[in-house]
Amino acid sequence: MPHANALAETGGIARLTVPLSDGTAMSVAVSGQGPDLLFVHGWSAHAGFFEDTQHRLDGRFRVIAPDLRAHGSTPRGRAPLTMKQLASDLKAMAEALDLHHAVAIGWSMGAMVLWRLLADHGDARFAGLVVEDMSPRILNDHAWTLGMSNGIDAATSQRACESMRANWAAYADAFAPRMFARDSRHRLGEDRERVVREFAAHDGDAMADLWTSMAAEDARSILPELKLPVRVIHGALSEAYSPETSRFLVETLPDAELVSFARSGHAPHLEEPERFASAVAEFADRVQPAGAIKNPTSSEGSTS
């Protein structure tokens, strides 16, 4: 089993490092004690986007938020930048931190990674799944119109990747604000500008590689096989995915329910943080078995 090594602890959140298959050190933010919550961020974001949520929940749960490969403090490493690899990385992290009966929350690309994880490696460590504003297939074509709301297809996706590689800072500057509802863009103020800076700090080639892999994914065939209870969270003002996309998920998954956030766009956890945290906690309380308590992971991490 891989070891988790402590890096630092600030504000009650420990930063651990988990060695991955190619030697890359995955940075993981962990805090609290109780049943496990695993937060998986979206494309070009990082674990810090869940910091507020983490503080709201770590009084009752052990909250775990990794930086996926090529995001935040986790290097891209030597392994391919694919959804399959990110899922394998999460499996290694789940083993290192000994997750049990976890509720996994996947925001945007994070949901795609979790679907791949469950399909490839099973659900033995999980009690439930929260999908935050995501489609099982992001590209649209003549037979599928529930991908991204802007109608992006294979050709426009390829052109977008070329733009990412050519000038990532400009692409991030245009893309990041669309994550929020128009009203949120005004309400969030400096936080909105910080998000733009955080997006722009990533490597454009790495983001293009991951986008290419995400665009190739199609989780529609996976959904009917998932036996975990699922809470689908949709931002009613999302410019990324339509309400019909979330309804498709609820109708296709065997055990799913929809919760809509009226004032949110693509990031309800940032736009309506108190209600989002409550929605996650209520769902976890319902699906996690009684006594699903873990010891806190802190600076006592093993040394390898």
Legacy VTK file of the C-alpha trace (Angstrom):
# vtk DataFile Version 3.0
C-alpha trace
ASCII
DATASET POLYDATA
POINTS 304 float
0.000 0.000 0.000
1.347 3.485 -0.827
2.288 5.772 2.012
0.996 9.280 2.595
3.670 11.698 3.761
2.866 14.911 5.596
3.973 18.166 3.980
2.471 20.967 6.039
-0.640 22.038 7.886
-2.272 25.444 7.623
-5.622 26.482 9.036
-6.352 22.942 10.185
-5.853 21.484 6.693
-2.934 19.072 6.390
-1.119 18.837 3.069
-0.078 15.248 2.412
1.786 13.763 -0.506
0.904 10.390 -2.014
3.386 8.704 -4.397
1.772 7.648 -7.675
2.731 4.828 -10.028
5.271 6.893 -12.005
6.816 8.463 -8.898
4.805 11.670 -9.127
3.874 13.090 -5.716
0.157 13.834 -5.494
-0.620 16.709 -3.124
-3.732 16.085 -1.009
-5.494 18.464 1.388
-6.974 16.596 4.370
-8.762 17.849 7.460
-11.249 16.778 10.090
-12.374 13.508 11.579
-15.408 11.418 10.773
-16.875 9.687 7.714
-14.929 10.305 4.497
-15.780 12.959 1.927
-13.641 13.038 -1.221
-13.778 16.217 -3.314
-12.435 15.995 -6.882
-11.963 19.323 -8.666
-12.589 20.213 -12.272
-10.396 20.874 -15.285
-7.750 23.602 -14.708
-8.809 24.044 -11.051
-7.244 22.471 -7.924
-8.088 21.356 -4.386
-8.012 24.928 -3.093
-11.289 25.633 -4.911
-12.903 23.467 -2.213
-11.138 25.094 0.748
-14.230 26.965 1.961
-16.338 23.819 1.632
-13.672 21.857 3.477
-13.793 24.222 6.443
-17.590 24.063 6.510
-17.605 20.263 6.692
-14.473 19.122 8.500
-16.053 19.532 11.907
-18.093 16.385 11.163
-16.237 14.602 8.367
-12.751 13.707 7.234
-12.556 15.882 4.124
-10.066 14.925 1.412
-9.301 17.078 -1.627
-6.461 16.051 -3.973
-4.734 18.131 -6.622
-5.120 15.972 -9.703
-2.085 15.338 -11.909
-0.904 18.563 -13.656
-3.091 20.685 -11.349
-2.208 22.773 -8.320
0.796 21.361 -6.468
0.777 17.970 -8.217
3.221 17.780 -11.173
2.148 16.262 -14.482
4.742 13.487 -14.122
5.669 10.991 -16.809
2.340 9.160 -17.131
-0.129 10.083 -19.890
-2.574 12.861 -19.122
-5.815 10.958 -19.530
-9.015 10.422 -17.572
-7.993 6.793 -17.143
-4.682 7.815 -15.565
-6.348 10.355 -13.266
-8.734 7.611 -12.146
-5.798 5.291 -11.425
-4.155 8.087 -9.453
-7.300 8.456 -7.340
-7.312 4.728 -6.699
-3.744 4.958 -5.357
-4.733 7.900 -3.169
-7.818 6.078 -1.858
-5.609 3.138 -0.862
-2.996 5.367 0.733
-5.577 7.176 2.862
-7.637 4.017 3.435
-10.964 5.440 2.329
-14.053 3.547 3.498
-17.730 4.267 2.766
-16.653 7.579 1.237
-18.985 9.991 -0.476
-17.175 11.284 -3.557
-18.021 14.711 -4.940
-16.966 15.352 -8.532
-17.131 18.865 -9.917
-17.180 19.067 -13.717
-14.199 17.012 -14.983
-13.922 15.596 -11.457
-17.189 13.740 -12.068
-15.808 12.297 -15.311
-12.728 11.061 -13.444
-14.917 9.481 -10.763
-17.107 7.734 -13.346
-13.928 6.301 -14.880
-12.645 5.290 -11.420
-15.857 3.447 -10.588
-15.984 1.750 -13.987
-12.338 0.638 -13.916
-11.809 -0.099 -10.229
-15.212 -0.643 -8.635
-17.094 1.065 -5.820
-15.944 -0.934 -2.787
-14.588 2.153 -1.013
-17.615 4.357 -1.703
-21.088 4.864 -0.275
-22.360 7.567 -2.616
-21.561 10.017 -5.385
-22.332 13.713 -5.881
-22.107 15.009 -9.454
-21.706 18.790 -9.654
-22.750 20.216 -13.034
-21.385 17.698 -15.541
-22.405 15.763 -18.628
-21.457 12.139 -19.333
-20.269 13.314 -22.767
-19.151 16.907 -23.243
-19.099 16.935 -27.061
-22.259 17.278 -29.117
-23.127 15.607 -32.420
-26.203 14.814 -34.505
-27.336 12.189 -31.977
-26.349 13.898 -28.707
-27.190 17.475 -27.772
-26.727 17.322 -23.986
-23.005 18.056 -24.011
-21.705 21.553 -23.372
-24.363 24.199 -23.820
-22.310 26.137 -26.352
-22.814 23.265 -28.797
-19.140 22.334 -28.999
-18.453 19.375 -31.292
-15.298 17.481 -32.248
-14.105 20.109 -34.724
-14.590 23.077 -32.401
-13.024 21.112 -29.560
-9.903 20.601 -31.654
-9.726 24.312 -32.433
-10.136 25.083 -28.735
-7.150 22.838 -27.930
-5.069 24.670 -30.496
-5.966 27.957 -28.796
-5.038 26.527 -25.390
-1.605 25.550 -26.649
-1.045 28.816 -28.470
-1.977 31.198 -25.626
-3.228 29.548 -22.463
-3.368 32.801 -20.452
-5.741 34.383 -22.956
-7.858 31.243 -23.152
-8.135 31.013 -19.363
-9.022 34.700 -19.105
-11.943 34.177 -21.496
-13.035 30.805 -20.109
-12.854 31.235 -16.331
-15.533 33.942 -15.858
-18.087 31.789 -17.687
-17.852 29.334 -14.819
-20.095 31.652 -12.788
-23.637 32.887 -13.269
-23.766 36.493 -14.428
-25.065 37.629 -11.035
-22.337 35.671 -9.252
-19.638 37.364 -11.319
-20.691 40.629 -9.717
-21.226 39.209 -6.215
-17.947 37.319 -6.032
-15.790 40.359 -6.846
-12.160 39.647 -5.966
-12.820 35.915 -5.688
-13.747 35.909 -9.366
-10.450 37.571 -10.265
-8.561 35.065 -8.115
-10.210 32.219 -10.002
-9.038 33.666 -13.306
-5.470 33.909 -11.968
-5.575 30.352 -10.622
-6.791 28.991 -13.953
-4.115 30.899 -15.860
-1.341 29.499 -13.646
-1.653 26.051 -15.214
0.269 24.738 -18.214
-1.606 25.115 -21.498
-0.178 21.990 -23.109
-1.142 19.872 -20.097
-4.653 21.349 -20.045
-5.025 20.688 -23.778
-3.953 17.070 -23.309
-6.490 16.587 -20.531
-9.224 18.340 -22.490
-8.559 16.012 -25.438
-8.921 12.979 -23.185
-12.058 14.325 -21.486
-13.617 15.078 -24.881
-13.007 11.476 -25.927
-14.821 10.087 -22.880
-18.404 8.886 -23.069
-19.774 7.741 -19.718
-23.314 7.125 -20.947
-22.806 3.350 -21.046
-21.347 3.418 -17.531
-24.254 5.193 -15.864
-26.851 2.363 -15.815
-24.300 0.072 -14.155
-23.570 2.380 -11.213
-25.300 1.065 -8.112
-24.280 3.843 -5.735
-26.857 6.458 -4.717
-26.153 9.701 -6.575
-27.094 13.313 -5.897
-26.921 15.413 -9.066
-26.280 19.092 -8.331
-27.012 21.543 -11.127
-26.526 25.289 -11.294
-29.770 26.625 -12.758
-27.837 29.497 -14.372
-25.000 27.330 -15.675
-23.532 28.340 -19.017
-21.779 24.964 -19.229
-24.630 22.421 -19.127
-28.392 22.649 -19.490
-31.004 21.448 -16.983
-31.861 18.703 -19.488
-28.361 17.263 -19.037
-28.885 16.846 -15.300
-32.329 15.372 -15.865
-30.765 12.840 -18.250
-28.378 11.773 -15.478
-31.206 11.323 -12.986
-33.284 9.340 -15.472
-30.352 7.113 -16.505
-28.682 6.390 -13.167
-30.379 3.603 -11.150
-30.567 5.600 -7.900
-30.314 9.357 -8.396
-31.935 12.612 -7.375
-31.608 16.176 -8.615
-30.899 19.280 -6.523
-30.954 22.586 -8.400
-29.181 25.743 -7.213
-31.199 28.713 -8.406
-28.461 31.364 -8.077
-25.521 29.320 -9.356
-23.743 28.735 -12.613
-21.163 25.995 -13.121
-19.768 26.217 -9.562
-22.516 25.984 -6.904
-19.920 25.222 -4.205
-18.443 28.687 -4.789
-21.629 30.575 -5.625
-23.951 29.179 -2.918
-21.398 27.722 -0.504
-23.547 27.307 2.604
-26.353 25.519 0.798
-23.875 23.376 -1.138
-22.147 22.195 2.031
-25.510 21.420 3.611
-26.593 19.442 0.542
-23.426 17.344 0.671
-23.683 16.750 4.438
-27.361 15.780 4.279
-26.694 13.313 1.466
-23.675 11.821 3.265
-25.643 11.439 6.492
-28.249 9.464 4.580
-26.029 7.127 2.542
-23.048 6.471 4.809
-23.543 3.629 7.279
-23.659 4.389 10.978
-20.210 4.177 12.527
-18.341 4.976 9.294
-15.724 6.926 11.251
-12.086 7.283 10.284
-9.138 8.575 12.255
-7.921 12.003 11.100
-5.002 12.019 8.665
-2.528 14.640 9.813
1.182 15.174 10.247
1.409 11.589 11.536
1.599 10.327 7.952
4.086 7.531 7.289
7.505 8.145 5.809
8.557 6.117 2.826
LINES 1 305
304 0 1 2 3 4 5 6 7 8 9 10 11 12 13 14 15 16 17 18 19 20 21 22 23 24 25 26 27 28 29 30 31 32 33 34 35 36 37 38 39 40 41 42 43 44 45 46 47 48 49 50 51 52 53 54 55 56 57 58 59 60 61 62 63 64 65 66 67 68 69 70 71 72 73 74 75 76 77 78 79 80 81 82 83 84 85 86 87 88 89 90 91 92 93 94 95 96 97 98 99 100 101 102 103 104 105 106 107 108 109 110 111 112 113 114 115 116 117 118 119 120 121 122 123 124 125 126 127 128 129 130 131 132 133 134 135 136 137 138 139 140 141 142 143 144 145 146 147 148 149 150 151 152 153 154 155 156 157 158 159 160 161 162 163 164 165 166 167 168 169 170 171 172 173 174 175 176 177 178 179 180 181 182 183 184 185 186 187 188 189 190 191 192 193 194 195 196 197 198 199 200 201 202 203 204 205 206 207 208 209 210 211 212 213 214 215 216 217 218 219 220 221 222 223 224 225 226 227 228 229 230 231 232 233 234 235 236 237 238 239 240 241 242 243 244 245 246 247 248 249 250 251 252 253 254 255 256 257 258 259 260 261 262 263 264 265 266 267 268 269 270 271 272 273 274 275 276 277 278 279 280 281 282 283 284 285 286 287 288 289 290 291 292 293 294 295 296 297 298 299 300 301 302 303
